[in-house]
Amino acid sequence: MTRRRKGGATLPYWLLSPAVVVTLFIVFVPMAEAVFLSLHDYLIWKPTSFAFVGLKNFITALGDEVFWISAWHTLIWIGLTVPAQMLLGLVTALLLNRTFPWRGLARALVIIPWALPSVITALMWRWIYDANNGVLNDILVRIGVLQSAFPWLADPDSALLSIVLTLTWQGFPFFAVMILAGLQAIPSSHYEAADIDGATTWQQFRHVTLPGIAGVLVTAGLLRLIWVANSIDVIFVMTGGGPGYATYTLPLYAFIEARTSLNFGYGSALAVMFTIILGAFIVFYLRRAGRSLEA
């Protein structure tokens, strides 16, 4: 009996061990290697010059103008994209939660932007924004909004906002599906009671719907924040970071330093700094969200 109890106590750990081992090798080993490289001066085209420099790469980053430009763009990138996706997803979920003909088809079609690979989405929207043959310019010129074609991705003032619109279109179905599931979990009796009490549609939304989906909004918002913050594929395919540094973000800057300049030490330092900043922001977000849910 004692052996059986001991075996039963250790069984969960044996079952979890494969996932733990895989996570260690796939996640934590590369993270540790990135931290290790960030403390060294390592140019891959100079394999013999691998010198320990301590915090030199981090100090260099703090004095790097491109670092601060990328940090500001990252803040804009996250601050515009995630709220826009959440708002559009919320509106879509509220519409899909209503009863109307072909509702099942509409729910299936709304997931298409999320299901498309990011590279396909980026190529499609780059053609839409094309200054010569783009659909967007053609429509805006025809209806008189523009006098001539506008280079959306070649203009520093519009390039980043154009990519924000692209990622908003790609990511809002995630919020729509998550929020729709939360809406369907709210008991109809809550709305019936609010209706009997004379609550208006806005009051029902504010006091019944929003509290009912608050947990979903917090979880989905956190996931999208992490994904959007680390997203570089759409930016890289659409502009490559240009024109100039107009669409640089910190993850993209770290990738370009390691890929183009082959400076793995400095690129790793940028990635580590971004990870620390993002981790601190996530902790702050979770604390604020936890207080809001408790209230």
The 8 nearest C-alpha neighbors of each residue, nearest first, counted from 0:
[[1, 3, 2, 4, 5, 6, 7, 8],
 [0, 2, 4, 3, 5, 6, 7, 8],
 [3, 1, 5, 4, 0, 6, 7, 8],
 [2, 4, 6, 0, 1, 5, 7, 8],
 [3, 5, 7, 1, 6, 2, 8, 0],
 [6, 4, 8, 2, 7, 3, 1, 9],
 [5, 7, 3, 9, 4, 8, 10, 2],
 [8, 6, 4, 10, 5, 9, 3, 11],
 [7, 9, 5, 6, 10, 4, 11, 12],
 [8, 10, 6, 12, 7, 11, 5, 13],
 [9, 11, 13, 7, 12, 8, 6, 14],
 [12, 10, 14, 13, 9, 15, 8, 7],
 [11, 13, 15, 9, 14, 10, 16, 8],
 [14, 12, 10, 16, 11, 15, 9, 17],
 [13, 15, 11, 12, 16, 10, 17, 18],
 [14, 16, 12, 13, 18, 17, 11, 19],
 [15, 17, 19, 13, 18, 14, 12, 20],
 [18, 16, 20, 19, 15, 21, 14, 13],
 [19, 17, 21, 16, 20, 15, 22, 14],
 [18, 20, 16, 22, 17, 21, 23, 15],
 [21, 19, 23, 17, 22, 18, 16, 24],
 [20, 22, 18, 24, 23, 19, 25, 17],
 [23, 21, 19, 25, 26, 20, 24, 18],
 [24, 22, 27, 20, 21, 26, 25, 28],
 [23, 25, 28, 21, 22, 26, 27, 20],
 [24, 26, 22, 23, 21, 27, 28, 29],
 [27, 25, 22, 23, 28, 29, 24, 30],
 [26, 28, 23, 30, 29, 31, 24, 25],
 [27, 29, 31, 24, 30, 26, 23, 32],
 [30, 28, 32, 31, 27, 26, 33, 25],
 [31, 29, 27, 33, 28, 32, 26, 34],
 [30, 32, 28, 34, 33, 29, 27, 35],
 [31, 33, 29, 35, 30, 34, 36, 28],
 [34, 32, 30, 36, 267, 35, 31, 37],
 [33, 35, 37, 31, 32, 36, 30, 271],
 [36, 34, 32, 33, 37, 38, 31, 39],
 [35, 37, 264, 33, 39, 38, 34, 32],
 [38, 36, 268, 264, 267, 34, 35, 39],
 [37, 39, 53, 36, 35, 52, 51, 54],
 [40, 38, 51, 52, 36, 50, 37, 264],
 [39, 41, 264, 50, 49, 52, 51, 42],
 [42, 40, 264, 49, 263, 39, 43, 262],
 [43, 41, 262, 45, 44, 261, 263, 40],
 [42, 44, 45, 46, 261, 41, 262, 263],
 [43, 45, 42, 46, 261, 262, 41, 47],
 [46, 44, 42, 43, 47, 48, 41, 49],
 [47, 45, 43, 48, 44, 49, 42, 41],
 [46, 48, 45, 49, 44, 41, 43, 50],
 [49, 47, 45, 46, 50, 41, 42, 40],
 [48, 50, 41, 40, 47, 39, 46, 51],
 [51, 49, 40, 39, 48, 52, 41, 38],
 [50, 52, 39, 53, 38, 40, 49, 41],
 [53, 51, 39, 55, 38, 50, 40, 54],
 [54, 52, 38, 55, 51, 39, 56, 37],
 [55, 53, 57, 56, 38, 58, 52, 37],
 [54, 56, 58, 57, 53, 52, 59, 38],
 [57, 55, 59, 265, 58, 54, 268, 60],
 [58, 56, 60, 54, 59, 55, 268, 61],
 [57, 59, 55, 61, 60, 56, 54, 62],
 [58, 60, 56, 62, 57, 61, 55, 63],
 [59, 61, 63, 57, 62, 58, 66, 56],
 [62, 60, 58, 59, 63, 57, 66, 67],
 [63, 61, 59, 60, 64, 58, 66, 67],
 [62, 64, 60, 66, 65, 61, 59, 67],
 [65, 63, 66, 67, 68, 62, 61, 60],
 [64, 66, 68, 63, 67, 69, 244, 252],
 [67, 65, 69, 63, 64, 68, 70, 60],
 [66, 68, 70, 69, 64, 65, 71, 63],
 [69, 67, 65, 71, 70, 66, 72, 64],
 [68, 70, 248, 247, 72, 249, 66, 67],
 [71, 69, 67, 73, 72, 68, 249, 66],
 [72, 70, 74, 68, 73, 69, 67, 75],
 [71, 73, 75, 69, 74, 70, 248, 76],
 [74, 72, 76, 248, 70, 71, 75, 69],
 [73, 75, 71, 77, 72, 76, 78, 70],
 [76, 74, 78, 72, 73, 77, 79, 71],
 [77, 75, 73, 74, 78, 79, 72, 80],
 [76, 78, 80, 74, 75, 79, 81, 228],
 [79, 77, 75, 76, 74, 80, 81, 82],
 [80, 78, 77, 76, 75, 82, 81, 83],
 [79, 81, 83, 77, 163, 167, 82, 76],
 [80, 82, 84, 83, 77, 79, 85, 224],
 [83, 81, 85, 84, 80, 79, 86, 78],
 [84, 82, 86, 80, 85, 81, 87, 79],
 [83, 85, 171, 167, 81, 87, 82, 86],
 [84, 86, 82, 88, 83, 87, 174, 89],
 [87, 85, 89, 83, 88, 84, 82, 90],
 [86, 88, 90, 84, 89, 85, 83, 171],
 [87, 89, 175, 174, 171, 85, 91, 86],
 [90, 88, 86, 92, 91, 87, 175, 85],
 [91, 89, 93, 87, 92, 88, 86, 94],
 [90, 92, 88, 94, 89, 93, 175, 95],
 [93, 91, 175, 179, 95, 89, 94, 90],
 [94, 92, 96, 90, 91, 95, 89, 97],
 [93, 95, 91, 92, 96, 97, 90, 98],
 [96, 94, 92, 97, 93, 91, 106, 102],
 [95, 97, 93, 94, 92, 179, 98, 182],
 [98, 96, 95, 94, 99, 93, 102, 92],
 [97, 99, 96, 102, 100, 95, 94, 101],
 [98, 100, 102, 97, 101, 95, 96, 103],
 [101, 99, 102, 98, 103, 104, 105, 97],
 [102, 100, 104, 103, 105, 99, 106, 98],
 [101, 103, 105, 104, 100, 99, 106, 95],
 [102, 104, 106, 101, 105, 107, 100, 108],
 [103, 105, 107, 101, 106, 102, 108, 109],
 [104, 106, 102, 108, 107, 103, 109, 101],
 [107, 105, 103, 104, 109, 108, 102, 95],
 [106, 108, 104, 105, 109, 110, 103, 111],
 [109, 107, 105, 110, 111, 106, 104, 112],
 [108, 110, 106, 111, 107, 105, 172, 112],
 [109, 111, 172, 108, 113, 112, 107, 114],
 [110, 112, 114, 113, 109, 108, 115, 107],
 [113, 111, 169, 115, 114, 110, 168, 172],
 [114, 112, 169, 111, 110, 115, 170, 172],
 [113, 115, 111, 112, 110, 116, 169, 117],
 [114, 116, 112, 113, 111, 117, 120, 119],
 [117, 115, 119, 118, 120, 114, 113, 112],
 [116, 118, 120, 119, 121, 233, 115, 232],
 [117, 119, 121, 120, 116, 122, 233, 232],
 [120, 118, 122, 116, 117, 121, 123, 115],
 [119, 121, 117, 123, 118, 122, 124, 116],
 [120, 122, 118, 233, 124, 119, 123, 237],
 [123, 121, 125, 119, 124, 120, 118, 126],
 [124, 122, 120, 126, 125, 121, 119, 127],
 [123, 125, 127, 126, 121, 122, 128, 120],
 [124, 126, 122, 128, 127, 123, 237, 121],
 [125, 127, 129, 124, 123, 128, 133, 122],
 [126, 128, 133, 124, 134, 125, 129, 135],
 [129, 127, 125, 133, 126, 151, 135, 124],
 [130, 128, 133, 126, 131, 127, 132, 125],
 [129, 131, 150, 148, 149, 133, 132, 128],
 [132, 130, 129, 133, 148, 136, 150, 149],
 [131, 133, 129, 130, 134, 126, 137, 136],
 [134, 132, 129, 127, 128, 135, 126, 136],
 [133, 135, 137, 127, 136, 138, 132, 128],
 [136, 134, 138, 137, 133, 127, 128, 139],
 [135, 137, 139, 148, 138, 134, 133, 140],
 [136, 138, 134, 140, 135, 139, 141, 133],
 [139, 137, 141, 135, 136, 140, 134, 142],
 [138, 140, 144, 136, 142, 141, 145, 137],
 [141, 139, 145, 143, 137, 138, 142, 146],
 [140, 142, 138, 139, 143, 137, 144, 145],
 [143, 141, 139, 140, 144, 138, 145, 137],
 [144, 142, 140, 145, 141, 139, 146, 138],
 [143, 145, 139, 142, 140, 146, 141, 138],
 [146, 144, 140, 143, 147, 139, 148, 136],
 [145, 147, 140, 143, 144, 148, 139, 141],
 [148, 146, 145, 140, 149, 136, 139, 137],
 [149, 147, 136, 130, 150, 145, 131, 140],
 [148, 150, 130, 151, 147, 136, 145, 154],
 [151, 149, 130, 153, 152, 154, 148, 129],
 [152, 150, 153, 157, 149, 154, 158, 128],
 [151, 153, 158, 154, 150, 157, 238, 128],
 [154, 152, 150, 151, 242, 155, 158, 241],
 [153, 155, 156, 157, 152, 151, 158, 150],
 [156, 154, 245, 158, 157, 242, 153, 159],
 [157, 155, 154, 158, 159, 245, 160, 151],
 [156, 158, 160, 154, 155, 151, 159, 161],
 [159, 157, 152, 161, 155, 160, 151, 154],
 [160, 158, 162, 246, 161, 157, 163, 245],
 [161, 159, 163, 157, 162, 158, 164, 156],
 [162, 160, 158, 164, 159, 163, 157, 165],
 [161, 163, 165, 159, 164, 160, 166, 158],
 [164, 162, 160, 166, 165, 161, 80, 167],
 [165, 163, 167, 161, 162, 166, 168, 160],
 [166, 164, 162, 168, 163, 167, 169, 161],
 [165, 167, 169, 163, 168, 164, 170, 162],
 [168, 166, 164, 84, 170, 169, 165, 80],
 [167, 169, 165, 166, 170, 171, 164, 112],
 [168, 170, 112, 166, 113, 167, 171, 165],
 [171, 169, 167, 172, 168, 173, 113, 166],
 [170, 172, 84, 88, 174, 173, 167, 168],
 [173, 171, 175, 174, 110, 170, 113, 88],
 [174, 172, 171, 175, 176, 170, 177, 113],
 [173, 175, 88, 177, 171, 172, 176, 85],
 [174, 176, 88, 172, 92, 178, 173, 177],
 [175, 177, 179, 173, 174, 178, 172, 180],
 [178, 176, 174, 180, 179, 175, 173, 181],
 [177, 179, 181, 175, 180, 176, 174, 92],
 [180, 178, 92, 182, 176, 181, 177, 175],
 [179, 181, 183, 177, 178, 182, 176, 184],
 [180, 182, 178, 184, 212, 179, 183, 215],
 [183, 181, 179, 184, 180, 185, 178, 212],
 [182, 184, 180, 181, 185, 179, 96, 186],
 [183, 185, 181, 182, 186, 180, 211, 212],
 [184, 186, 182, 183, 211, 187, 181, 189],
 [187, 185, 188, 189, 184, 183, 190, 182],
 [188, 186, 189, 190, 191, 185, 192, 183],
 [187, 189, 191, 186, 190, 192, 193, 185],
 [190, 188, 192, 187, 191, 186, 193, 207],
 [189, 191, 193, 187, 192, 188, 194, 203],
 [190, 192, 188, 194, 193, 189, 195, 187],
 [191, 193, 195, 189, 194, 190, 188, 196],
 [194, 192, 190, 196, 198, 195, 191, 189],
 [195, 193, 191, 197, 196, 192, 198, 190],
 [194, 196, 192, 197, 193, 191, 198, 190],
 [197, 195, 193, 194, 198, 192, 191, 199],
 [198, 196, 194, 195, 199, 193, 192, 202],
 [199, 197, 193, 194, 202, 196, 203, 200],
 [198, 200, 202, 201, 203, 197, 194, 193],
 [199, 201, 203, 202, 204, 198, 205, 194],
 [200, 202, 204, 203, 199, 205, 198, 206],
 [203, 201, 205, 199, 204, 200, 198, 206],
 [204, 202, 200, 207, 206, 201, 205, 198],
 [203, 205, 208, 201, 202, 207, 206, 209],
 [204, 206, 202, 203, 209, 207, 201, 208],
 [205, 207, 203, 204, 202, 208, 210, 209],
 [208, 206, 203, 204, 210, 209, 205, 211],
 [207, 209, 204, 211, 210, 205, 206, 212],
 [208, 210, 212, 211, 205, 213, 207, 204],
 [211, 209, 213, 212, 208, 207, 206, 205],
 [212, 210, 208, 209, 213, 185, 207, 181],
 [211, 213, 215, 181, 209, 214, 210, 216],
 [214, 212, 210, 216, 215, 211, 209, 217],
 [213, 215, 217, 216, 212, 218, 292, 211],
 [214, 216, 212, 218, 213, 217, 219, 178],
 [215, 217, 213, 219, 214, 218, 220, 212],
 [218, 216, 220, 214, 215, 219, 221, 213],
 [217, 219, 215, 221, 220, 216, 214, 222],
 [220, 218, 222, 216, 221, 217, 215, 223],
 [221, 219, 217, 223, 218, 222, 216, 224],
 [220, 222, 224, 218, 219, 223, 217, 225],
 [223, 221, 219, 225, 224, 220, 226, 218],
 [222, 224, 226, 220, 225, 221, 227, 219],
 [223, 225, 221, 227, 222, 226, 228, 220],
 [226, 224, 228, 222, 223, 227, 229, 221],
 [225, 227, 223, 229, 228, 224, 230, 222],
 [228, 226, 230, 224, 229, 225, 223, 77],
 [227, 229, 225, 226, 230, 224, 77, 73],
 [230, 228, 226, 227, 250, 225, 231, 251],
 [231, 229, 227, 228, 232, 226, 233, 250],
 [230, 232, 234, 251, 233, 235, 229, 250],
 [231, 233, 235, 234, 230, 236, 117, 118],
 [234, 232, 121, 236, 235, 231, 237, 117],
 [235, 233, 237, 231, 232, 236, 238, 239],
 [234, 236, 239, 232, 233, 237, 238, 231],
 [237, 235, 233, 234, 238, 239, 121, 232],
 [236, 238, 234, 235, 121, 125, 233, 239],
 [239, 237, 240, 241, 235, 234, 236, 152],
 [240, 238, 235, 241, 236, 234, 237, 246],
 [241, 239, 246, 247, 238, 244, 235, 234],
 [242, 240, 243, 238, 244, 245, 246, 239],
 [241, 243, 245, 153, 155, 244, 240, 154],
 [242, 244, 241, 245, 240, 155, 246, 247],
 [243, 245, 247, 241, 246, 240, 242, 65],
 [244, 246, 155, 241, 242, 243, 247, 240],
 [247, 245, 240, 159, 241, 244, 248, 158],
 [246, 248, 240, 69, 244, 245, 251, 252],
 [249, 247, 69, 73, 251, 72, 250, 252],
 [248, 250, 252, 69, 251, 70, 253, 73],
 [251, 249, 253, 252, 248, 229, 254, 270],
 [252, 250, 254, 248, 249, 253, 231, 255],
 [251, 253, 249, 255, 254, 250, 248, 256],
 [254, 252, 266, 250, 256, 269, 251, 255],
 [253, 255, 251, 257, 252, 256, 258, 250],
 [256, 254, 258, 252, 259, 257, 253, 251],
 [257, 255, 260, 266, 253, 254, 259, 258],
 [256, 258, 261, 263, 262, 266, 254, 255],
 [257, 259, 255, 261, 256, 254, 260, 262],
 [260, 258, 255, 261, 256, 257, 254, 262],
 [259, 261, 256, 262, 257, 258, 255, 42],
 [262, 260, 257, 258, 259, 43, 263, 42],
 [263, 261, 42, 257, 260, 264, 256, 265],
 [262, 264, 257, 266, 265, 41, 261, 267],
 [263, 265, 37, 41, 36, 40, 267, 266],
 [264, 266, 268, 267, 56, 263, 262, 37],
 [267, 265, 253, 263, 257, 256, 269, 268],
 [266, 268, 37, 270, 264, 33, 269, 265],
 [269, 267, 37, 265, 271, 270, 266, 57],
 [270, 268, 272, 266, 253, 267, 271, 273],
 [269, 271, 267, 273, 268, 272, 253, 274],
 [272, 270, 274, 268, 273, 269, 267, 275],
 [273, 271, 269, 275, 274, 270, 268, 276],
 [272, 274, 276, 270, 275, 271, 277, 269],
 [273, 275, 271, 277, 272, 276, 278, 270],
 [276, 274, 278, 272, 273, 277, 279, 271],
 [277, 275, 273, 279, 278, 274, 272, 280],
 [276, 278, 280, 274, 279, 275, 273, 281],
 [277, 279, 275, 281, 280, 276, 274, 282],
 [280, 278, 282, 276, 281, 277, 275, 283],
 [279, 281, 277, 283, 278, 282, 284, 276],
 [280, 282, 284, 278, 283, 279, 285, 277],
 [281, 283, 279, 285, 284, 280, 286, 278],
 [284, 282, 280, 286, 281, 285, 287, 279],
 [285, 283, 281, 287, 282, 286, 288, 280],
 [284, 286, 288, 282, 287, 283, 289, 281],
 [287, 285, 289, 283, 288, 284, 282, 290],
 [288, 286, 290, 284, 289, 285, 283, 291],
 [287, 289, 285, 291, 290, 286, 284, 292],
 [290, 288, 286, 292, 291, 287, 285, 293],
 [289, 291, 293, 287, 288, 292, 294, 286],
 [290, 292, 288, 294, 289, 293, 287, 286],
 [291, 293, 289, 294, 290, 288, 213, 214],
 [294, 292, 290, 291, 289, 288, 287, 214],
 [293, 291, 292, 290, 289, 288, 210, 287]]
